[in-house]
Amino acid sequence: VIRLNANREPIFEVPVDAGERELAAWAARRREWMDEWLATHLDPALSALHRYTPTFLGEDFGRVA
């Protein structure tokens, strides 16, 4: 079960009596969910951060001096 807490962060719950197949299926769902979350939340944030961060001397926040 994947729920979101008050801060919209994922909470992953696995039943205590889960068998090996259930655990494998749960892990696969968690990976899919995390991949989707990273693509929709983290990638845009990192792109914006990179765009507004100088990467070499002489660059002024995206504009070459």
C-alpha distances in whole Angstrom, upper triangle without the diagonal:
4,6,10,13,16,17,15,14,10,8,6,5,7,9,12,14,12,15,16,15,11,11,13,11,8,11,12,9,9,13,13,11,13,17,16,16,19,21,20,21,22,25,26,27,28,31,32,32,34,36,37,38,41,41,45,48,49,46,46,42,42,46,49,51
4,7,10,13,14,11,10,6,6,5,6,9,12,15,17,15,18,18,17,14,13,15,13,10,11,12,9,8,12,12,9,11,14,13,12,15,18,17,17,19,21,23,23,25,27,28,29,31,33,34,34,38,38,41,44,46,43,42,39,39,43,45,48
4,7,10,11,9,8,6,5,7,8,12,14,17,19,18,21,22,21,18,17,19,17,13,15,16,13,11,15,15,11,13,16,15,13,16,19,17,17,19,22,23,23,25,27,28,28,31,32,33,34,38,38,41,44,46,43,42,38,38,42,45,48
4,7,7,5,5,5,6,9,11,15,17,20,23,21,24,25,24,21,20,21,20,16,17,18,15,13,16,16,12,13,16,15,12,15,17,16,14,17,20,20,20,22,25,25,25,28,30,30,31,35,35,39,42,43,40,39,35,36,39,42,45
4,5,5,5,6,7,10,12,16,18,21,24,23,26,27,27,23,22,24,22,19,19,21,18,16,19,19,15,15,19,18,15,17,20,18,16,18,22,22,21,23,26,26,26,29,31,31,31,35,36,39,42,43,40,39,35,36,40,43,45
4,5,7,10,10,14,16,20,22,24,27,27,30,31,30,27,26,27,26,22,23,25,22,19,22,22,18,18,21,20,17,19,21,19,17,19,22,22,21,23,26,25,25,29,30,30,31,34,36,39,41,43,40,38,34,36,39,42,44
4,5,9,11,14,17,21,23,25,29,28,31,31,31,28,26,27,26,23,23,24,21,18,20,21,17,16,19,18,14,16,19,16,14,15,19,19,17,20,22,22,22,25,26,26,27,31,32,35,38,39,36,34,31,32,35,38,40
4,7,9,12,15,19,22,24,27,26,29,29,28,25,24,25,23,20,20,21,18,16,17,17,13,13,16,14,11,14,16,14,12,14,17,17,16,19,21,21,21,24,26,26,27,31,32,35,38,39,36,34,31,32,35,38,40
4,7,10,13,17,20,22,25,23,26,26,26,23,21,22,21,18,17,18,16,13,15,15,12,11,14,14,10,12,15,14,11,13,16,17,16,18,21,21,21,24,26,26,27,30,31,34,37,38,35,34,31,32,35,38,40
4,6,10,13,16,19,21,20,22,22,22,19,17,18,17,14,14,15,13,10,12,13,9,9,13,12,10,12,15,14,13,14,17,19,18,20,22,23,23,26,28,28,29,32,32,36,39,41,38,37,33,34,37,40,43
4,6,10,13,15,18,17,20,20,21,17,16,17,16,13,13,15,13,10,13,14,11,11,15,15,13,15,18,18,16,17,21,22,22,23,26,27,27,29,31,32,32,35,35,39,42,44,41,40,37,37,41,43,46
4,7,10,13,15,14,16,17,17,14,12,14,13,9,10,12,10,8,11,13,10,11,14,15,14,16,19,19,18,19,22,24,23,24,27,29,28,30,33,34,34,37,37,40,43,45,42,42,39,39,43,45,48
4,7,9,12,11,14,15,15,12,11,13,13,9,11,13,12,10,14,15,13,14,18,18,17,19,22,22,22,23,25,27,27,28,31,32,32,34,37,38,38,41,40,44,47,49,46,46,42,43,46,49,51
4,6,9,7,10,12,12,9,8,11,11,7,10,13,12,11,14,16,15,16,19,20,19,21,24,25,24,25,28,30,30,31,33,35,35,36,39,40,40,43,42,46,49,51,48,48,45,45,49,51,54
4,5,5,9,12,12,9,9,13,12,10,13,15,14,14,17,19,18,19,23,23,23,25,28,28,28,29,31,33,33,34,37,39,39,40,43,44,44,47,46,50,53,55,52,52,49,49,53,55,58
4,6,9,12,13,11,10,14,15,13,14,18,17,17,20,22,21,22,25,26,26,28,30,31,30,31,34,36,36,36,39,41,40,42,45,46,46,49,48,51,54,56,54,54,51,51,55,57,59
4,6,10,12,9,10,13,14,13,15,18,18,18,21,23,23,24,27,28,28,30,32,33,33,33,36,38,38,39,42,43,43,45,47,48,48,51,50,54,57,59,56,56,53,53,57,59,62
4,7,8,6,6,10,10,9,12,14,15,15,18,19,20,21,23,25,25,27,29,30,30,31,33,36,36,36,39,41,41,42,45,46,46,49,48,51,54,57,54,54,51,51,55,56,59
4,6,5,6,9,10,10,12,14,15,16,18,20,21,22,24,26,27,28,30,31,32,32,34,37,37,38,40,42,42,43,46,48,47,50,49,52,55,58,55,55,52,52,56,57,60
4,5,5,6,9,10,11,12,14,15,17,18,20,21,23,24,25,27,29,30,31,31,32,36,36,36,38,41,41,41,44,46,46,48,47,50,53,55,53,54,50,50,54,55,58
4,5,5,6,8,10,11,12,14,15,17,18,20,21,23,24,26,27,29,30,30,31,34,35,35,37,40,40,41,43,45,45,48,46,49,53,55,52,53,50,49,53,54,58
4,5,5,6,9,10,10,12,14,15,16,18,20,21,22,24,26,27,28,28,30,33,33,34,36,38,38,39,42,44,44,47,45,49,52,54,51,52,48,48,52,54,57
4,5,5,6,9,10,10,12,14,15,16,18,20,21,22,24,26,26,26,28,31,31,32,34,36,36,37,40,41,41,44,43,46,49,51,49,49,46,46,50,51,54
4,5,5,6,9,10,11,12,14,15,16,18,20,21,23,24,25,25,27,30,30,30,32,35,35,36,38,40,40,43,41,44,48,50,47,48,45,44,48,50,53
4,5,5,6,9,10,11,12,14,15,17,18,20,21,23,24,24,26,28,30,30,32,34,35,35,38,40,40,43,41,45,48,50,47,48,44,44,47,49,52
4,5,5,6,9,10,10,12,14,15,16,18,20,21,22,22,24,27,27,28,30,32,33,34,36,38,38,41,40,43,47,49,46,46,43,42,46,48,51
4,5,5,6,9,10,10,12,14,15,16,18,20,20,20,22,25,26,26,28,30,30,31,34,36,35,38,37,40,44,46,43,43,40,40,44,45,48
4,5,5,6,9,10,11,12,14,15,17,18,20,20,21,24,25,25,27,29,30,30,33,35,35,38,36,40,43,45,42,43,40,39,43,44,47
4,5,5,6,9,10,11,12,14,15,17,18,19,20,22,24,24,26,28,29,30,32,34,34,37,36,40,43,45,42,42,39,38,42,44,47
4,5,5,6,8,10,10,12,14,15,16,16,18,21,21,22,24,26,27,28,30,32,32,35,34,37,41,43,40,40,36,36,40,42,45
4,5,5,6,9,10,10,12,14,15,15,16,19,20,20,22,24,25,25,28,30,30,33,31,35,38,40,37,38,35,34,38,39,43
4,6,5,6,9,10,11,12,14,15,15,18,20,20,21,24,25,25,27,30,30,33,32,35,39,41,37,38,34,34,37,39,42
4,5,5,6,9,10,11,12,13,14,17,18,19,20,22,23,25,26,28,29,32,31,35,39,40,37,37,33,33,36,39,42
4,5,5,6,8,10,10,10,12,15,15,16,18,20,21,22,24,26,26,29,28,32,35,37,34,34,31,30,34,36,39
4,5,5,6,9,10,10,10,13,15,15,16,19,20,20,22,25,25,28,27,30,34,35,32,33,29,28,32,34,37
4,5,5,6,8,10,10,12,14,15,16,18,20,21,22,24,25,28,28,31,35,36,33,33,29,28,32,34,37
4,5,5,6,7,9,11,12,13,15,17,18,19,21,23,23,27,26,30,33,35,31,31,27,27,31,33,36
4,6,5,5,6,9,10,10,12,14,15,16,18,20,21,24,23,27,30,31,28,28,25,24,28,30,33
4,6,6,5,8,10,10,11,13,15,16,17,20,21,23,23,27,30,31,28,28,24,23,27,29,32
4,6,7,7,9,11,12,13,15,16,17,19,21,24,24,28,31,32,28,28,24,23,27,29,33
4,6,6,7,9,11,11,13,15,16,17,19,22,22,26,29,30,27,26,22,22,26,28,31
4,6,5,6,9,10,10,12,14,16,16,20,19,23,26,28,24,24,20,20,24,26,29
4,5,5,6,9,10,10,12,14,15,18,18,22,25,26,23,23,19,18,22,24,27
4,5,5,6,9,10,10,12,14,17,18,21,24,25,21,21,17,16,20,23,26
4,5,5,6,9,10,11,12,16,16,20,23,24,20,19,16,16,20,22,25
4,5,5,6,8,10,10,13,13,17,20,21,18,18,15,14,18,20,23
4,5,5,6,9,10,13,13,17,20,20,17,17,13,12,16,18,21
4,5,5,6,9,12,13,17,19,19,16,15,11,11,15,17,20
4,5,5,6,10,11,14,17,18,14,14,10,11,14,17,19
4,5,5,8,8,12,15,16,12,12,9,9,13,15,17
4,6,8,9,12,15,15,11,11,7,6,10,12,15
4,7,9,12,14,14,10,9,5,6,9,12,14
4,6,9,11,12,9,8,5,7,10,12,14
4,6,7,8,6,6,5,7,9,9,11
4,7,9,7,9,8,9,11,11,13
4,6,6,9,10,10,11,10,11
4,6,8,11,12,11,9,9
4,6,10,10,9,6,6
4,6,6,6,5,6
4,6,5,6,6
4,6,8,10
4,7,9
4,6
4
